[in-house]
């Protein structure tokens, strides 16, 4: 099951586990009708590479400045 995160500014209830889908995301069954509707509405989205970097603050972006010298 893929990991989905709430869309920007969205709070998404999780009727299966109670509470809401946390900002760091949750594995969901995208084939289930409830989750398919949340995805279609933009309430849940797949995390992008930018979001993943924000979740992992220790990961520094690669720079090419050293090789330019």
Secondary structure, 3 states (H helix, E strand, C coil): CCEEEECCCCCCECCCCCCECCCCCEECCCCCHHHHHHHHCCCEEECCHHHHHHHCCCCCCCCCCCCCC
